[in-house]
Protein backbone atom coordinates (compact mmCIF):
# COMPACT_ATOMS: atom_id res chain seq x y z
CA UNK A 1 0.00 0.00 0.00
CA UNK A 2 1.23 3.50 -0.82
CA UNK A 3 0.58 6.47 1.45
CA UNK A 4 -2.59 7.43 -0.46
CA UNK A 5 -4.12 3.99 0.10
CA UNK A 6 -2.96 3.89 3.71
CA UNK A 7 -4.50 7.30 4.40
CA UNK A 8 -7.77 6.36 2.72
CA UNK A 9 -7.98 3.15 4.75
CA UNK A 10 -7.12 4.96 7.99
CA UNK A 11 -9.75 7.64 7.40
CA UNK A 12 -12.44 5.07 6.58
CA UNK A 13 -11.70 2.93 9.63
CA UNK A 14 -11.25 5.87 12.01
CA UNK A 15 -14.67 7.29 11.17
CA UNK A 16 -16.28 3.91 11.83
CA UNK A 17 -14.36 3.47 15.08
CA UNK A 18 -15.27 6.93 16.37
CA UNK A 19 -18.86 6.92 15.08
CA UNK A 20 -18.50 10.09 13.03
CA UNK A 21 -20.14 10.79 9.67
CA UNK A 22 -18.22 9.43 6.69
CA UNK A 23 -15.31 11.57 5.55
CA UNK A 24 -15.87 14.14 2.81
CA UNK A 25 -13.35 13.98 -0.03
CA UNK A 26 -11.66 17.34 -0.67
CA UNK A 27 -9.05 18.39 -3.27
CA UNK A 28 -6.32 18.21 -0.60
CA UNK A 29 -7.55 15.06 1.16
CA UNK A 30 -10.43 14.45 3.58
CA UNK A 31 -12.59 16.34 6.04
CA UNK A 32 -14.11 14.57 9.06
CA UNK A 33 -16.71 16.29 11.24
CA UNK A 34 -15.90 14.99 14.72
CA UNK A 35 -18.13 17.31 16.75
CA UNK A 36 -16.29 17.15 20.09
CA UNK A 37 -15.05 20.00 22.30
CA UNK A 38 -11.44 20.55 21.39
CA UNK A 39 -11.80 18.36 18.29
CA UNK A 40 -14.52 19.94 16.19
CA UNK A 41 -13.33 18.60 12.86
CA UNK A 42 -10.15 17.35 11.22
CA UNK A 43 -8.63 17.69 7.79
CA UNK A 44 -6.41 14.80 6.70
CA UNK A 45 -3.75 15.52 4.07
CA UNK A 46 -2.01 12.50 2.52
CA UNK A 47 0.29 14.63 0.32
CA UNK A 48 0.75 17.94 2.13
CA UNK A 49 2.77 20.89 0.94
CA UNK A 50 3.33 24.46 2.05
CA UNK A 51 0.58 25.86 -0.16
CA UNK A 52 -2.20 23.45 0.89
CA UNK A 53 -1.36 23.62 4.59
CA UNK A 54 -0.98 27.39 4.49
CA UNK A 55 -4.37 27.87 2.81
CA UNK A 56 -6.13 25.69 5.37
CA UNK A 57 -4.43 27.45 8.28
CA UNK A 58 -5.39 30.86 6.89
CA UNK A 59 -8.99 29.88 6.20
CA UNK A 60 -9.83 28.09 9.45
CA UNK A 61 -10.39 30.20 12.56
CA UNK A 62 -12.41 27.86 14.78
CA UNK A 63 -10.53 26.65 17.90
CA UNK A 64 -10.44 22.87 18.14
CA UNK A 65 -9.95 22.34 14.42
CA UNK A 66 -7.23 19.84 13.53
CA UNK A 67 -5.04 19.07 10.57
CA UNK A 68 -3.60 15.55 10.30
CA UNK A 69 -0.66 15.81 7.95
CA UNK A 70 1.34 12.92 6.51
CA UNK A 71 4.69 14.62 7.04
CA UNK A 72 7.25 15.06 9.81
CA UNK A 73 6.79 17.82 12.43
CA UNK A 74 9.97 19.60 11.36
CA UNK A 75 8.65 19.80 7.81
CA UNK A 76 5.18 20.97 8.83
CA UNK A 77 6.23 23.61 11.38
CA UNK A 78 7.33 26.25 8.81
CA UNK A 79 4.03 25.90 6.94
CA UNK A 80 1.62 26.73 9.78
CA UNK A 81 0.50 30.23 10.72
CA UNK A 82 -0.19 32.07 13.96
CA UNK A 83 -2.86 30.43 16.11
CA UNK A 84 -1.88 26.89 15.14
CA UNK A 85 0.19 24.55 17.33
CA UNK A 86 1.89 21.19 16.83
CA UNK A 87 1.47 19.03 19.98
CA UNK A 88 4.59 17.45 21.47
CA UNK A 89 3.87 13.80 20.61
CA UNK A 90 4.33 12.93 16.92
CA UNK A 91 2.42 10.15 15.18
CA UNK A 92 3.58 7.22 13.08
CA UNK A 93 1.53 5.43 10.43
CA UNK A 94 1.94 1.65 10.54
CA UNK A 95 0.54 -1.37 8.72
CA UNK A 96 0.56 -5.13 9.16
CA UNK A 97 -0.59 -8.24 7.33
CA UNK A 98 -3.29 -9.75 9.55
CA UNK A 99 -3.30 -13.39 10.64
CA UNK A 100 -6.64 -14.94 11.69
CA UNK A 101 -4.98 -17.84 13.52
CA UNK A 102 -3.05 -15.94 16.22
CA UNK A 103 -5.30 -15.35 19.22
CA UNK A 104 -3.57 -16.10 22.55
CA UNK A 105 -5.35 -16.83 25.80
CA UNK A 106 -5.55 -13.92 28.26
CA UNK A 107 -2.85 -13.80 30.97
CA UNK A 108 -3.53 -15.86 34.08
CA UNK A 109 -5.92 -14.17 36.46
CA UNK A 110 -7.41 -11.89 33.80
CA UNK A 111 -10.63 -12.26 31.82
CA UNK A 112 -11.13 -11.12 28.24
CA UNK A 113 -14.28 -10.13 26.39
CA UNK A 114 -14.75 -9.53 22.66
CA UNK A 115 -17.83 -7.96 21.14
CA UNK A 116 -18.81 -6.29 17.87
CA UNK A 117 -20.98 -3.21 17.90
CA UNK A 118 -21.84 -0.99 14.91
CA UNK A 119 -19.12 -2.65 12.87
CA UNK A 120 -16.41 -2.12 15.49
CA UNK A 121 -14.71 -5.05 17.26
CA UNK A 122 -13.95 -4.20 20.88
CA UNK A 123 -11.69 -6.16 23.23
CA UNK A 124 -11.56 -5.64 26.99
CA UNK A 125 -9.30 -7.37 29.49
CA UNK A 126 -10.55 -7.31 33.08
CA UNK A 127 -8.42 -7.55 36.20
CA UNK A 128 -9.27 -10.07 38.93
CA UNK A 129 -11.27 -7.39 40.75
CA UNK A 130 -13.37 -6.72 37.63
CA UNK A 131 -11.85 -3.36 36.72
CA UNK A 132 -10.70 -2.60 33.19
CA UNK A 133 -7.00 -3.40 32.82
CA UNK A 134 -6.60 -2.99 29.05
CA UNK A 135 -8.67 -2.60 25.93
CA UNK A 136 -8.89 -1.49 22.36
CA UNK A 137 -10.91 -1.65 19.19
CA UNK A 138 -10.51 -2.32 15.50
CA UNK A 139 -12.80 -1.30 12.65
CA UNK A 140 -12.77 -3.53 9.55
CA UNK A 141 -13.78 -1.75 6.33
CA UNK A 142 -13.39 -4.33 3.59
CA UNK A 143 -9.79 -5.46 3.03
CA UNK A 144 -8.36 -3.16 5.71
CA UNK A 145 -9.02 -2.63 9.42
CA UNK A 146 -8.00 0.28 11.64
CA UNK A 147 -6.85 -0.38 15.21
CA UNK A 148 -7.77 2.44 17.59
CA UNK A 149 -7.75 3.44 21.26
CA UNK A 150 -5.35 0.76 22.45
CA UNK A 151 -4.84 1.40 26.16
CA UNK A 152 -3.45 -0.36 29.23
CA UNK A 153 -4.06 0.91 32.74
CA UNK A 154 -0.72 2.01 34.28
CA UNK A 155 -1.20 -0.39 37.18
CA UNK A 156 -1.32 -3.36 34.79
CA UNK A 157 1.48 -2.53 32.36
CA UNK A 158 4.39 -4.83 31.46
CA UNK A 159 2.24 -7.93 31.82
CA UNK A 160 1.58 -8.56 28.14
CA UNK A 161 -1.94 -7.13 28.18
CA UNK A 162 -1.42 -4.67 25.34
CA UNK A 163 0.03 -7.39 23.13
CA UNK A 164 -2.86 -9.67 24.03
CA UNK A 165 -5.39 -7.01 23.09
CA UNK A 166 -3.66 -6.38 19.77
CA UNK A 167 -3.31 -10.05 18.84
CA UNK A 168 -6.97 -10.62 19.63
CA UNK A 169 -8.08 -7.60 17.59
CA UNK A 170 -5.88 -8.58 14.66
CA UNK A 171 -7.25 -12.13 14.54
CA UNK A 172 -10.86 -10.95 14.86
CA UNK A 173 -10.44 -8.43 12.05
CA UNK A 174 -8.82 -11.06 9.82
CA UNK A 175 -11.70 -13.44 10.51
CA UNK A 176 -14.05 -10.62 9.49
CA UNK A 177 -12.34 -10.46 6.10
CA UNK A 178 -9.66 -7.78 6.56
CA UNK A 179 -6.21 -8.55 5.21
CA UNK A 180 -4.21 -5.48 6.29
CA UNK A 181 -4.19 -3.61 9.57
CA UNK A 182 -3.60 0.16 9.72
CA UNK A 183 -2.98 2.34 12.75
CA UNK A 184 -1.54 5.63 13.92
CA UNK A 185 0.97 5.03 16.72
CA UNK A 186 2.16 7.38 19.43
CA UNK A 187 5.76 7.44 20.60
CA UNK A 188 4.81 5.29 23.61
CA UNK A 189 2.96 2.80 21.41
CA UNK A 190 5.76 2.28 18.91
CA UNK A 191 7.61 -0.28 21.05
CA UNK A 192 4.51 -2.46 21.37
CA UNK A 193 3.67 -2.35 17.67
CA UNK A 194 7.26 -2.94 16.61
CA UNK A 195 7.33 -6.06 18.79
CA UNK A 196 4.14 -7.27 17.09
CA UNK A 197 5.62 -6.88 13.59
CA UNK A 198 3.78 -3.75 12.57
CA UNK A 199 5.70 -1.87 9.87
CA UNK A 200 6.39 1.87 9.99
CA UNK A 201 5.11 3.54 6.82
CA UNK A 202 5.55 7.27 7.42
CA UNK A 203 5.14 10.20 9.82
CA UNK A 204 1.84 11.76 10.90
CA UNK A 205 1.79 15.24 12.41
CA UNK A 206 -1.21 16.72 14.20
CA UNK A 207 -1.77 20.48 14.06
CA UNK A 208 -4.47 22.11 16.20
CA UNK A 209 -6.07 25.55 16.04
CA UNK A 210 -5.73 26.96 19.57
CA UNK A 211 -6.34 30.67 19.15
Secondary structure as UniProt FT lines:
FT   HELIX           3..18
FT   STRAND          24..26
FT   TURN            27..28
FT   STRAND          29..36
FT   TURN            37..38
FT   STRAND          39..45
FT   TURN            46..47
FT   HELIX           50..59
FT   TURN            63..64
FT   STRAND          65..69
FT   HELIX           73..76
FT   HELIX           77..79
FT   TURN            82..83
FT   STRAND          84..86
FT   STRAND          91..97
FT   TURN            100..101
FT   TURN            108..109
FT   STRAND          111..117
FT   TURN            118..119
FT   STRAND          120..126
FT   TURN            128..129
FT   STRAND          132..141
FT   TURN            142..143
FT   STRAND          144..152
FT   HELIX           154..156
FT   HELIX           161..175
FT   TURN            176..177
FT   STRAND          180..185
FT   HELIX           187..195
FT   TURN            196..197
FT   STRAND          199..209
//
